[in-house]
Amino acid sequence: MSILVLHGPNLNLLGQREPEIYGSSTLNDIDQALIQLSAELDAKIQPLQSNHEGSLVDAVQSAAKQHQGILINAAAYTHTSVALRDAIASVGLPAVEVHLSNIYKREDFRHHSYIAPVVVGQISGFGADSYTLGLRALVNHIRSQH
Ligand code: DQA
């Protein structure tokens, strides 16, 4: 099983970006933890970070050819992108939405996710663990469907 892991805008700056909110793990640390976990789960991941909405849409559109699911932290596009939401809805792959911070504890504009209605579920607020929890949940979900 292969999972596309999408990281949205500004997540390339993790480790130095507002560490009091997002923690000290770098994006590479997160990807390494996901690679290790995927091996334990007998799965594979392909991580991709982009600051560009269209590149994320392109990656979602291409995902069905090679992947069985999508783990996504759309970052700020969570709160703005109908295009990304429509792409996820269009490909029909199960997706799990993750956030490092608890978006419901923060500014009002972060309380709404355009992505949430088209994913299996959302994990928010556990720092880097949101990703590993999300990967476990997604792999379990996909296996339970077969
Ligand atoms: C985030 C939360 C978003 O509101 C924010 O724009 C991000 C990161 C998180 O992982 O906590 O860039 O998705």
Backbone and ligand atoms as CSV (ligand in chain L), in Angstrom:
chain,resi,resn,atom,element,x,y,z
A,1,MET,N,N,0.845,-1.198,0.000
A,1,MET,CA,C,0.000,0.000,0.000
A,1,MET,C,C,0.883,1.251,0.000
A,2,SER,N,N,0.492,2.204,-0.812
A,2,SER,CA,C,1.264,3.443,-0.889
A,2,SER,C,C,0.370,4.640,-0.537
A,3,ILE,N,N,0.903,5.513,0.288
A,3,ILE,CA,C,0.160,6.701,0.759
A,3,ILE,C,C,0.892,7.958,0.312
A,4,LEU,N,N,0.172,8.857,-0.330
A,4,LEU,CA,C,0.718,10.177,-0.663
A,4,LEU,C,C,0.597,11.074,0.574
A,5,VAL,N,N,1.718,11.645,0.997
A,5,VAL,CA,C,1.715,12.555,2.160
A,5,VAL,C,C,1.929,13.971,1.636
A,6,LEU,N,N,0.926,14.818,1.788
A,6,LEU,CA,C,1.019,16.186,1.270
A,6,LEU,C,C,1.172,17.185,2.402
A,7,HIS,N,N,2.179,18.026,2.269
A,7,HIS,CA,C,2.428,19.104,3.230
A,7,HIS,C,C,2.238,20.428,2.490
A,8,GLY,N,N,1.367,21.276,3.021
A,8,GLY,CA,C,1.058,22.544,2.364
A,8,GLY,C,C,2.029,23.667,2.691
A,9,PRO,N,N,1.596,24.903,2.413
A,9,PRO,CA,C,2.497,26.058,2.465
A,9,PRO,C,C,3.089,26.328,3.846
A,10,ASN,N,N,4.333,26.729,3.816
A,10,ASN,CA,C,5.113,27.144,4.999
A,10,ASN,C,C,5.548,25.991,5.894
A,11,LEU,N,N,5.110,24.775,5.570
A,11,LEU,CA,C,5.536,23.643,6.401
A,11,LEU,C,C,6.999,23.269,6.131
A,12,ASN,N,N,7.558,23.781,5.027
A,12,ASN,CA,C,9.006,23.628,4.807
A,12,ASN,C,C,9.811,24.368,5.871
A,13,LEU,N,N,9.171,25.293,6.570
A,13,LEU,CA,C,9.883,26.083,7.590
A,13,LEU,C,C,9.763,25.488,8.991
A,14,LEU,N,N,9.139,24.318,9.104
A,14,LEU,CA,C,8.955,23.732,10.446
A,14,LEU,C,C,10.297,23.570,11.150
A,15,GLY,N,N,10.276,23.799,12.447
A,15,GLY,CA,C,11.510,23.758,13.235
A,15,GLY,C,C,11.937,25.168,13.594
A,16,GLN,N,N,11.814,26.069,12.593
A,16,GLN,CA,C,12.145,27.474,12.860
A,16,GLN,C,C,10.910,28.365,12.877
A,17,ARG,N,N,9.784,27.835,12.332
A,17,ARG,CA,C,8.557,28.609,12.195
A,17,ARG,C,C,7.743,28.518,13.481
A,18,GLU,N,N,7.538,29.652,14.172
A,18,GLU,CA,C,6.696,29.717,15.371
A,18,GLU,C,C,6.764,28.405,16.178
A,19,PRO,N,N,7.951,28.065,16.707
A,19,PRO,CA,C,8.095,26.765,17.387
A,19,PRO,C,C,7.185,26.607,18.605
A,20,GLU,N,N,6.762,27.742,19.204
A,20,GLU,CA,C,5.849,27.653,20.348
A,20,GLU,C,C,4.487,27.107,19.929
A,21,ILE,N,N,4.168,27.243,18.641
A,21,ILE,CA,C,2.894,26.702,18.136
A,21,ILE,C,C,3.114,25.353,17.452
A,22,TYR,N,N,4.154,25.273,16.633
A,22,TYR,CA,C,4.306,24.098,15.766
A,22,TYR,C,C,5.363,23.104,16.241
A,23,GLY,N,N,6.088,23.439,17.340
A,23,GLY,CA,C,7.073,22.505,17.873
A,23,GLY,C,C,8.422,22.634,17.181
A,24,SER,N,N,9.355,21.779,17.586
A,24,SER,CA,C,10.736,21.906,17.104
A,24,SER,C,C,11.080,20.889,16.021
A,25,SER,N,N,10.169,19.956,15.730
A,25,SER,CA,C,10.458,18.979,14.667
A,25,SER,C,C,10.516,19.673,13.319
A,26,THR,N,N,11.477,19.263,12.496
A,26,THR,CA,C,11.529,19.759,11.124
A,26,THR,C,C,10.638,18.877,10.244
A,27,LEU,N,N,10.412,19.356,9.011
A,27,LEU,CA,C,9.606,18.547,8.094
A,27,LEU,C,C,10.312,17.222,7.807
A,28,ASN,N,N,11.634,17.292,7.722
A,28,ASN,CA,C,12.392,16.059,7.486
A,28,ASN,C,C,12.216,15.085,8.661
A,29,ASP,N,N,12.220,15.599,9.897
A,29,ASP,CA,C,11.981,14.728,11.068
A,29,ASP,C,C,10.628,14.019,10.928
A,30,ILE,N,N,9.624,14.799,10.508
A,30,ILE,CA,C,8.271,14.232,10.386
A,30,ILE,C,C,8.245,13.172,9.294
A,31,ASP,N,N,8.864,13.490,8.157
A,31,ASP,CA,C,8.884,12.509,7.058
A,31,ASP,C,C,9.625,11.238,7.481
A,32,GLN,N,N,10.733,11.400,8.216
A,32,GLN,CA,C,11.490,10.215,8.655
A,32,GLN,C,C,10.644,9.357,9.596
A,33,ALA,N,N,9.909,10.008,10.512
A,33,ALA,CA,C,9.043,9.256,11.434
A,33,ALA,C,C,7.961,8.514,10.649
A,34,LEU,N,N,7.449,9.149,9.596
A,34,LEU,CA,C,6.408,8.506,8.781
A,34,LEU,C,C,6.981,7.348,7.964
A,35,ILE,N,N,8.210,7.508,7.479
A,35,ILE,CA,C,8.843,6.417,6.723
A,35,ILE,C,C,9.046,5.212,7.641
A,36,GLN,N,N,9.514,5.494,8.873
A,36,GLN,CA,C,9.735,4.394,9.840
A,36,GLN,C,C,8.410,3.699,10.164
A,37,LEU,N,N,7.386,4.509,10.449
A,37,LEU,CA,C,6.090,3.912,10.786
A,37,LEU,C,C,5.511,3.140,9.598
A,38,SER,N,N,5.671,3.681,8.405
A,38,SER,CA,C,5.090,2.997,7.245
A,38,SER,C,C,5.723,1.617,7.068
A,39,ALA,N,N,7.034,1.513,7.348
A,39,ALA,CA,C,7.685,0.198,7.253
A,39,ALA,C,C,7.068,-0.759,8.279
A,40,GLU,N,N,6.837,-0.257,9.507
A,40,GLU,CA,C,6.206,-1.109,10.544
A,40,GLU,C,C,4.810,-1.553,10.119
A,41,LEU,N,N,4.141,-0.677,9.370
A,41,LEU,CA,C,2.760,-0.977,8.960
A,41,LEU,C,C,2.707,-1.733,7.630
A,42,ASP,N,N,3.890,-2.054,7.106
A,42,ASP,CA,C,3.969,-2.742,5.826
A,42,ASP,C,C,3.325,-1.913,4.707
A,43,ALA,N,N,3.636,-0.618,4.744
A,43,ALA,CA,C,3.126,0.312,3.727
A,43,ALA,C,C,4.294,1.189,3.273
A,44,LYS,N,N,4.014,2.065,2.299
A,44,LYS,CA,C,5.035,2.997,1.813
A,44,LYS,C,C,4.421,4.383,1.813
A,45,ILE,N,N,5.272,5.405,1.952
A,45,ILE,CA,C,4.751,6.771,1.789
A,45,ILE,C,C,5.556,7.502,0.729
A,46,GLN,N,N,4.886,8.475,0.110
A,46,GLN,CA,C,5.602,9.409,-0.766
A,46,GLN,C,C,5.278,10.823,-0.294
A,47,PRO,N,N,6.251,11.483,0.374
A,47,PRO,CA,C,5.985,12.834,0.871
A,47,PRO,C,C,6.218,13.902,-0.197
A,48,LEU,N,N,5.401,14.958,-0.142
A,48,LEU,CA,C,5.569,16.099,-1.049
A,48,LEU,C,C,5.154,17.366,-0.319
A,49,GLN,N,N,6.030,18.364,-0.319
A,49,GLN,CA,C,5.669,19.675,0.250
A,49,GLN,C,C,5.596,20.676,-0.881
A,50,SER,N,N,4.567,21.536,-0.849
A,50,SER,CA,C,4.524,22.629,-1.819
A,50,SER,C,C,3.888,23.855,-1.192
A,51,ASN,N,N,4.401,25.017,-1.609
A,51,ASN,CA,C,3.794,26.289,-1.201
A,51,ASN,C,C,2.749,26.747,-2.213
A,52,HIS,N,N,2.508,25.921,-3.258
A,52,HIS,CA,C,1.665,26.347,-4.369
A,52,HIS,C,C,0.387,25.512,-4.439
A,53,GLU,N,N,-0.724,26.196,-4.391
A,53,GLU,CA,C,-2.024,25.518,-4.371
A,53,GLU,C,C,-2.191,24.598,-5.582
A,54,GLY,N,N,-1.833,25.096,-6.773
A,54,GLY,CA,C,-2.013,24.304,-7.991
A,54,GLY,C,C,-1.163,23.041,-7.999
A,55,SER,N,N,0.039,23.124,-7.413
A,55,SER,CA,C,0.901,21.929,-7.358
A,55,SER,C,C,0.278,20.876,-6.452
A,56,LEU,N,N,-0.360,21.324,-5.380
A,56,LEU,CA,C,-1.022,20.374,-4.473
A,56,LEU,C,C,-2.231,19.744,-5.174
A,57,VAL,N,N,-2.968,20.558,-5.919
A,57,VAL,CA,C,-4.114,20.038,-6.692
A,57,VAL,C,C,-3.618,19.013,-7.708
A,58,ASP,N,N,-2.525,19.337,-8.419
A,58,ASP,CA,C,-1.963,18.390,-9.401
A,58,ASP,C,C,-1.576,17.075,-8.726
A,59,ALA,N,N,-0.955,17.169,-7.554
A,59,ALA,CA,C,-0.515,15.953,-6.854
A,59,ALA,C,C,-1.716,15.103,-6.441
A,60,VAL,N,N,-2.775,15.745,-5.982
A,60,VAL,CA,C,-3.979,14.990,-5.600
A,60,VAL,C,C,-4.575,14.314,-6.839
A,61,GLN,N,N,-4.649,15.054,-7.946
A,61,GLN,CA,C,-5.225,14.479,-9.169
A,61,GLN,C,C,-4.450,13.266,-9.660
A,62,SER,N,N,-3.114,13.302,-9.513
A,62,SER,CA,C,-2.289,12.185,-10.002
A,62,SER,C,C,-2.260,11.014,-9.030
A,63,ALA,N,N,-2.733,11.229,-7.817
A,63,ALA,CA,C,-2.521,10.241,-6.753
A,63,ALA,C,C,-3.178,8.894,-7.036
A,64,ALA,N,N,-4.328,8.925,-7.692
A,64,ALA,CA,C,-5.083,7.668,-7.860
A,64,ALA,C,C,-4.300,6.628,-8.649
A,65,LYS,N,N,-3.368,7.091,-9.507
A,65,LYS,CA,C,-2.595,6.142,-10.317
A,65,LYS,C,C,-1.645,5.302,-9.474
A,66,GLN,N,N,-1.106,5.905,-8.410
A,66,GLN,CA,C,-0.019,5.207,-7.689
A,66,GLN,C,C,-0.307,4.956,-6.215
A,67,HIS,N,N,-1.323,5.605,-5.666
A,67,HIS,CA,C,-1.509,5.551,-4.217
A,67,HIS,C,C,-2.918,5.075,-3.856
A,68,GLN,N,N,-3.014,4.582,-2.621
A,68,GLN,CA,C,-4.317,4.098,-2.142
A,68,GLN,C,C,-4.961,5.070,-1.149
A,69,GLY,N,N,-4.215,6.099,-0.725
A,69,GLY,CA,C,-4.772,7.057,0.220
A,69,GLY,C,C,-3.914,8.305,0.294
A,70,ILE,N,N,-4.463,9.347,0.923
A,70,ILE,CA,C,-3.761,10.633,1.031
A,70,ILE,C,C,-3.792,11.100,2.485
A,71,LEU,N,N,-2.599,11.395,3.018
A,71,LEU,CA,C,-2.481,12.036,4.335
A,71,LEU,C,C,-2.120,13.483,4.049
A,72,ILE,N,N,-2.934,14.422,4.524
A,72,ILE,CA,C,-2.712,15.812,4.121
A,72,ILE,C,C,-2.751,16.789,5.281
A,73,ASN,N,N,-1.708,17.627,5.355
A,73,ASN,CA,C,-1.760,18.845,6.154
A,73,ASN,C,C,-1.757,19.975,5.143
A,74,ALA,N,N,-2.940,20.492,4.841
A,74,ALA,CA,C,-3.063,21.536,3.819
A,74,ALA,C,C,-2.618,22.892,4.349
A,75,ALA,N,N,-2.254,22.952,5.642
A,75,ALA,CA,C,-1.775,24.196,6.264
A,75,ALA,C,C,-2.785,25.320,5.983
A,76,ALA,N,N,-2.331,26.498,5.572
A,76,ALA,CA,C,-3.266,27.627,5.421
A,76,ALA,C,C,-4.328,27.358,4.353
A,77,TYR,N,N,-4.026,26.491,3.362
A,77,TYR,CA,C,-5.038,26.195,2.338
A,77,TYR,C,C,-6.233,25.435,2.902
A,78,THR,N,N,-6.060,24.857,4.087
A,78,THR,CA,C,-7.196,24.232,4.784
A,78,THR,C,C,-8.369,25.201,4.863
A,79,HIS,N,N,-8.035,26.456,5.133
A,79,HIS,CA,C,-9.056,27.456,5.462
A,79,HIS,C,C,-9.489,28.280,4.258
A,80,THR,N,N,-8.865,28.017,3.098
A,80,THR,CA,C,-9.147,28.870,1.932
A,80,THR,C,C,-9.465,28.109,0.648
A,81,SER,N,N,-9.047,26.845,0.528
A,81,SER,CA,C,-8.989,26.252,-0.810
A,81,SER,C,C,-10.158,25.336,-1.166
A,82,VAL,N,N,-11.091,25.888,-1.929
A,82,VAL,CA,C,-12.154,25.066,-2.511
A,82,VAL,C,C,-11.546,24.142,-3.565
A,83,ALA,N,N,-10.509,24.614,-4.259
A,83,ALA,CA,C,-9.882,23.814,-5.321
A,83,ALA,C,C,-9.280,22.519,-4.768
A,84,LEU,N,N,-8.619,22.627,-3.635
A,84,LEU,CA,C,-8.004,21.433,-3.036
A,84,LEU,C,C,-9.079,20.475,-2.522
A,85,ARG,N,N,-10.082,21.042,-1.935
A,85,ARG,CA,C,-11.210,20.227,-1.466
A,85,ARG,C,C,-11.857,19.481,-2.634
A,86,ASP,N,N,-12.094,20.196,-3.745
A,86,ASP,CA,C,-12.727,19.573,-4.911
A,86,ASP,C,C,-11.831,18.485,-5.499
A,87,ALA,N,N,-10.519,18.713,-5.478
A,87,ALA,CA,C,-9.588,17.702,-6.000
A,87,ALA,C,C,-9.682,16.434,-5.166
A,88,ILE,N,N,-9.699,16.567,-3.855
A,88,ILE,CA,C,-9.784,15.392,-2.976
A,88,ILE,C,C,-11.108,14.662,-3.219
A,89,ALA,N,N,-12.177,15.436,-3.324
A,89,ALA,CA,C,-13.490,14.816,-3.570
A,89,ALA,C,C,-13.505,14.107,-4.919
A,90,SER,N,N,-12.790,14.650,-5.903
A,90,SER,CA,C,-12.831,14.113,-7.269
A,90,SER,C,C,-12.110,12.787,-7.418
A,91,VAL,N,N,-10.965,12.617,-6.718
A,91,VAL,CA,C,-10.173,11.406,-6.968
A,91,VAL,C,C,-10.743,10.183,-6.263
A,92,GLY,N,N,-11.556,10.418,-5.234
A,92,GLY,CA,C,-12.208,9.292,-4.579
A,92,GLY,C,C,-11.285,8.423,-3.740
A,93,LEU,N,N,-10.076,8.902,-3.434
A,93,LEU,CA,C,-9.196,8.153,-2.530
A,93,LEU,C,C,-9.495,8.564,-1.096
A,94,PRO,N,N,-9.417,7.625,-0.139
A,94,PRO,CA,C,-9.603,8.025,1.251
A,94,PRO,C,C,-8.467,8.958,1.687
A,95,ALA,N,N,-8.830,10.008,2.410
A,95,ALA,CA,C,-7.831,10.970,2.879
A,95,ALA,C,C,-8.031,11.223,4.366
A,96,VAL,N,N,-6.946,11.517,5.050
A,96,VAL,CA,C,-6.997,11.937,6.454
A,96,VAL,C,C,-6.308,13.292,6.549
A,97,GLU,N,N,-6.969,14.212,7.243
A,97,GLU,CA,C,-6.468,15.577,7.420
A,97,GLU,C,C,-5.765,15.672,8.767
A,98,VAL,N,N,-4.570,16.238,8.772
A,98,VAL,CA,C,-3.867,16.417,10.049
A,98,VAL,C,C,-3.407,17.864,10.206
A,99,HIS,N,N,-3.303,18.264,11.483
A,99,HIS,CA,C,-2.733,19.567,11.838
A,99,HIS,C,C,-1.869,19.394,13.074
A,100,LEU,N,N,-0.739,20.058,13.062
A,100,LEU,CA,C,0.139,20.029,14.235
A,100,LEU,C,C,-0.548,20.689,15.424
A,101,SER,N,N,-1.078,21.887,15.185
A,101,SER,CA,C,-1.739,22.633,16.262
A,101,SER,C,C,-3.218,22.255,16.297
A,102,ASN,N,N,-3.854,22.553,17.436
A,102,ASN,CA,C,-5.305,22.366,17.544
A,102,ASN,C,C,-5.967,23.596,16.929
A,103,ILE,N,N,-6.441,23.456,15.700
A,103,ILE,CA,C,-6.934,24.631,14.966
A,103,ILE,C,C,-8.168,25.248,15.637
A,104,TYR,N,N,-8.869,24.461,16.473
A,104,TYR,CA,C,-10.093,24.964,17.128
A,104,TYR,C,C,-9.799,25.804,18.363
A,105,LYS,N,N,-8.551,25.758,18.815
A,105,LYS,CA,C,-8.129,26.554,19.977
A,105,LYS,C,C,-7.553,27.890,19.543
A,106,ARG,N,N,-7.445,28.102,18.237
A,106,ARG,CA,C,-6.708,29.253,17.723
A,106,ARG,C,C,-7.666,30.309,17.146
A,107,GLU,N,N,-7.161,31.166,16.278
A,107,GLU,CA,C,-7.981,32.254,15.745
A,107,GLU,C,C,-9.239,31.681,15.042
A,108,ASP,N,N,-10.305,32.487,15.030
A,108,ASP,CA,C,-11.577,32.026,14.435
A,108,ASP,C,C,-11.406,31.572,12.983
A,109,PHE,N,N,-10.544,32.273,12.225
A,109,PHE,CA,C,-10.434,31.929,10.797
A,109,PHE,C,C,-9.849,30.544,10.582
A,110,ARG,N,N,-9.228,29.964,11.642
A,110,ARG,CA,C,-8.686,28.602,11.514
A,110,ARG,C,C,-9.716,27.537,11.906
A,111,HIS,N,N,-10.885,27.960,12.372
A,111,HIS,CA,C,-11.860,26.976,12.868
A,111,HIS,C,C,-12.590,26.262,11.738
A,112,HIS,N,N,-12.558,26.877,10.543
A,112,HIS,CA,C,-13.258,26.247,9.428
A,112,HIS,C,C,-12.266,25.561,8.489
A,113,SER,N,N,-12.546,24.300,8.170
A,113,SER,CA,C,-11.731,23.564,7.205
A,113,SER,C,C,-12.580,23.224,5.991
A,114,TYR,N,N,-12.127,23.665,4.807
A,114,TYR,CA,C,-12.793,23.266,3.564
A,114,TYR,C,C,-12.546,21.796,3.258
A,115,ILE,N,N,-11.467,21.255,3.869
A,115,ILE,CA,C,-11.061,19.883,3.568
A,115,ILE,C,C,-11.898,18.868,4.374
A,116,ALA,N,N,-12.278,19.260,5.589
A,116,ALA,CA,C,-12.887,18.318,6.536
A,116,ALA,C,C,-14.066,17.516,5.968
A,117,PRO,N,N,-14.971,18.138,5.181
A,117,PRO,CA,C,-16.127,17.352,4.708
A,117,PRO,C,C,-15.783,16.270,3.694
A,118,VAL,N,N,-14.565,16.284,3.132
A,118,VAL,CA,C,-14.239,15.293,2.091
A,118,VAL,C,C,-13.169,14.297,2.550
A,119,VAL,N,N,-12.858,14.285,3.841
A,119,VAL,CA,C,-11.875,13.318,4.350
A,119,VAL,C,C,-12.564,12.306,5.270
A,120,VAL,N,N,-11.854,11.223,5.547
A,120,VAL,CA,C,-12.388,10.203,6.459
A,120,VAL,C,C,-12.448,10.792,7.868
A,121,GLY,N,N,-11.400,11.503,8.263
A,121,GLY,CA,C,-11.357,12.104,9.592
A,121,GLY,C,C,-10.203,13.073,9.702
A,122,GLN,N,N,-10.166,13.745,10.863
A,122,GLN,CA,C,-9.182,14.804,11.086
A,122,GLN,C,C,-8.500,14.605,12.430
A,123,ILE,N,N,-7.183,14.841,12.469
A,123,ILE,CA,C,-6.437,14.783,13.727
A,123,ILE,C,C,-5.705,16.105,13.880
A,124,SER,N,N,-5.946,16.787,14.987
A,124,SER,CA,C,-5.477,18.166,15.135
A,124,SER,C,C,-4.996,18.380,16.561
A,125,GLY,N,N,-3.772,18.862,16.733
A,125,GLY,CA,C,-3.352,19.292,18.063
A,125,GLY,C,C,-2.287,18.459,18.733
A,126,PHE,N,N,-1.773,17.441,18.065
A,126,PHE,CA,C,-0.795,16.560,18.720
A,126,PHE,C,C,0.626,16.753,18.201
A,127,GLY,N,N,0.876,17.910,17.613
A,127,GLY,CA,C,2.210,18.170,17.079
A,127,GLY,C,C,2.560,17.139,16.015
A,128,ALA,N,N,3.850,16.748,15.976
A,128,ALA,CA,C,4.280,15.784,14.958
A,128,ALA,C,C,3.512,14.466,15.076
A,129,ASP,N,N,3.044,14.133,16.283
A,129,ASP,CA,C,2.275,12.890,16.460
A,129,ASP,C,C,0.968,12.897,15.661
A,130,SER,N,N,0.443,14.087,15.320
A,130,SER,CA,C,-0.780,14.113,14.498
A,130,SER,C,C,-0.559,13.342,13.203
A,131,TYR,N,N,0.654,13.471,12.641
A,131,TYR,CA,C,0.949,12.787,11.381
A,131,TYR,C,C,1.015,11.265,11.565
A,132,THR,N,N,1.703,10.813,12.608
A,132,THR,CA,C,1.832,9.357,12.768
A,132,THR,C,C,0.470,8.754,13.162
A,133,LEU,N,N,-0.272,9.471,13.997
A,133,LEU,CA,C,-1.626,8.993,14.333
A,133,LEU,C,C,-2.483,8.936,13.072
A,134,GLY,N,N,-2.348,9.962,12.243
A,134,GLY,CA,C,-3.117,10.030,11.003
A,134,GLY,C,C,-2.751,8.908,10.046
A,135,LEU,N,N,-1.460,8.612,9.942
A,135,LEU,CA,C,-1.033,7.529,9.030
A,135,LEU,C,C,-1.590,6.191,9.505
A,136,ARG,N,N,-1.486,5.933,10.814
A,136,ARG,CA,C,-2.049,4.677,11.363
A,136,ARG,C,C,-3.532,4.572,11.051
A,137,ALA,N,N,-4.245,5.672,11.301
A,137,ALA,CA,C,-5.705,5.666,11.113
A,137,ALA,C,C,-6.050,5.440,9.646
A,138,LEU,N,N,-5.298,6.066,8.752
A,138,LEU,CA,C,-5.582,5.937,7.325
A,138,LEU,C,C,-5.312,4.515,6.836
A,139,VAL,N,N,-4.170,3.956,7.239
A,139,VAL,CA,C,-3.834,2.588,6.821
A,139,VAL,C,C,-4.881,1.606,7.360
A,140,ASN,N,N,-5.265,1.755,8.633
A,140,ASN,CA,C,-6.308,0.884,9.209
A,140,ASN,C,C,-7.614,1.026,8.446
A,141,HIS,N,N,-7.948,2.271,8.107
A,141,HIS,CA,C,-9.200,2.514,7.388
A,141,HIS,C,C,-9.177,1.811,6.031
A,142,ILE,N,N,-8.079,1.973,5.294
A,142,ILE,CA,C,-8.000,1.380,3.950
A,142,ILE,C,C,-8.077,-0.147,4.067
A,143,ARG,N,N,-7.356,-0.708,5.053
A,143,ARG,CA,C,-7.373,-2.182,5.193
A,143,ARG,C,C,-8.767,-2.679,5.575
A,144,SER,N,N,-9.478,-1.876,6.355
A,144,SER,CA,C,-10.813,-2.314,6.797
A,144,SER,C,C,-11.821,-2.290,5.641
A,145,GLN,N,N,-11.482,-1.569,4.565
A,145,GLN,CA,C,-12.399,-1.484,3.402
A,145,GLN,C,C,-12.233,-2.665,2.452
A,146,HIS,N,N,-11.122,-3.440,2.626
A,146,HIS,CA,C,-10.836,-4.522,1.659
A,146,HIS,C,C,-11.165,-5.891,2.203
L,1,DQA,C1,C,-1.609,24.026,10.462
L,1,DQA,C2,C,-2.684,24.990,10.990
L,1,DQA,C3,C,-3.040,26.040,9.962
L,1,DQA,O1,O,-4.024,26.925,10.482
L,1,DQA,C4,C,-1.815,26.853,9.599
L,1,DQA,O2,O,-2.128,27.776,8.567
L,1,DQA,C5,C,-0.643,26.027,9.233
L,1,DQA,C6,C,-0.386,24.776,9.955
L,1,DQA,C7,C,-1.132,23.044,11.539
L,1,DQA,O3,O,-0.518,22.044,11.164
L,1,DQA,O4,O,-1.330,23.268,12.737
L,1,DQA,O5,O,0.172,26.417,8.403
L,1,DQA,O6,O,-2.174,23.271,9.394
